[in-house]
Amino acid sequence: MKILLIVVGKTVDKWLQDGIHEYQSRLEHFSQFEIQVIPDLKNNRNMDFQTQKSLEGQSILKLLQPSDDVYLLDDKGQDFTSPGMASWLEKRMSQSSKRLVFIIGGPYGFSQPVYDRVPGRISLSRMTFSHQMVRLIFVEQLYRAFAILNNLPYHHE
């Protein structure tokens, strides 16, 4: 199964880039994993946040295929423990959709058309993280889920 992570804007800090690359390389042992970056909007300082969300949403929707199994990383999403996430991932993979897609929006969240197209939401925490930080946390948790499923010593109970 191919897993795609769509993110809005490039990851700015080198230490975040390094961490993301580390877990991205680890994930390659378990699944085809790719990160697709939607470029930052030009002149976004001159846009109100609704316009910015709308334009980002249009870019997100263009990347989705009708058969994709898609989930937003959203603070109002379903909470998981790490073993719960592993179990959820195993179930998603057994249903063998073409692609499993996760989306991290920009700093203002998602537009309504994206919420309408993607009813599935996952929350990484009740705390708030920068959308840059969420990228690293998510790829680490995705790797942890695969480690749990493969009985690797990475996760301890």
N, C-alpha and C positions, 0 to 999 in steps of 0.2 A: 504494500500500500504506500502511496506517496502522501507525504505530509507537507503541507505548504503553510508557511507563516507569512502573512501579509502585514507589513508595517508602513505607517505613514511617516515619511521623513527619514533621513539617514541617522544612524547612531553616531552621536557627536564625540563622546568621550572615548579616548583610546582604551582605557581600562575596561569599559563596557564592551567595546569591540572585541578585545582580547578574550574576555569571558564568554561572550557569545560564540566566538570562533571555536573555543575549546569544547563547548558542549555540542556545537554543530558537528564537529569532527567525531565526537563520541557517538552521536546519534546515527551517523552513517553506517555503523555496525548493525543497526536494527531496522532501519527503514530508509527509504529515499526521503531525505529532508531538504527542503529548500526555503530560503527566505527571499521574498519578493519585496523590494522597497519601492514605494510610491514616492516619487520626488516631492520635496517641499514645494508648495505653491509659490510662484513668484509674486512679489509685491503683497504678501499676505499681511504685512503691517498696516496696509491701507484698507483691509477688509474687515467687516464685522465678523464675529465668530460664526453666525449662521451661514453666511456666504462661504466661509472657509470650510465648514462642515459639509455643506452641499457639494462643493467642488471636490473635496476629498472623497465623499461618498460616491460620486460619479466614477472616479478613478477606481475605487474599490470594486464597485459592481461590474465594471468592464473586465476585471480579472477572474470573475467567477463563472464557472460552467454550470449548466443546469443540473448535472448529476453530482455536484460537489456536496459533501456533508460539511457544513460551515458553522463555526462557532465564534462569537465575539468574545474577547476578553473584556469584561465589563464589570464594574463594581456591583451591579445589581444581578449578577449571574449566580449560578449554582456553586456552592462551596463544596470543596472536597478535602479530605485528608490525602496524604500522598498515596497510601494503599487504595483509597477510594478512587483516586484519579487513575491509578494503574488498572483497576477493575473496569472503570468506565472506558478507558482507552482500548482494553482488550475486547470489550463488547463492540465498540465502534469498528475495530479492525475485523472482527468476525463477521460483521454485516457486509463487509467487502464493498464499500462504495469506492468509486474510482479515486477520489482524492479526499483527504481529510484536511480541511482548511481552517486555520485560526487567524483572527484578525485583531491587530492592535491598532486602534485609531490614533488620531492626532491629539493634541492637548485639550481640545474641546469635545472629544467624544465622537459619536457617530450621528449622521443625518437620519431622519425618519425613514427615507427609502431603504437605507441599509438595515435598520431595525426591522422593517417590514419584510425584507428578503431573508434575513437571518434571525429566525426566532430563538436559536440556541445561544445561550450565554454562559460563560464560566467566569467565576470570580477567583482571583488568586489570594485575596485577603480582604478583610473588612477595612484594613488600613488603606490609605491612599499612597500610591507610588507614582513617580514620574513615568510618563509613557516610555521614556528611554530605559529606565530601570526595569520596567515590566518585561522588556525583551529578554534580558538576562535571566530574570526570575523564571519566566515561562520556559525557556529552553532548558534550564536546569531541572525544572519540575518534569518536563517531558522526558528528559534523560532518566531522571529518578524513576518515573513510571516504568520505563523499559527495563531499568535495572531490577526493579521489584518483580516484574513479569518473568525475568530471566534468572531470578535467584542470585543476583550478584551481591557481593558484600557492601556495595555502595550505601544501601539503605539499612539501617538497624532499627529493630523494634524494641 
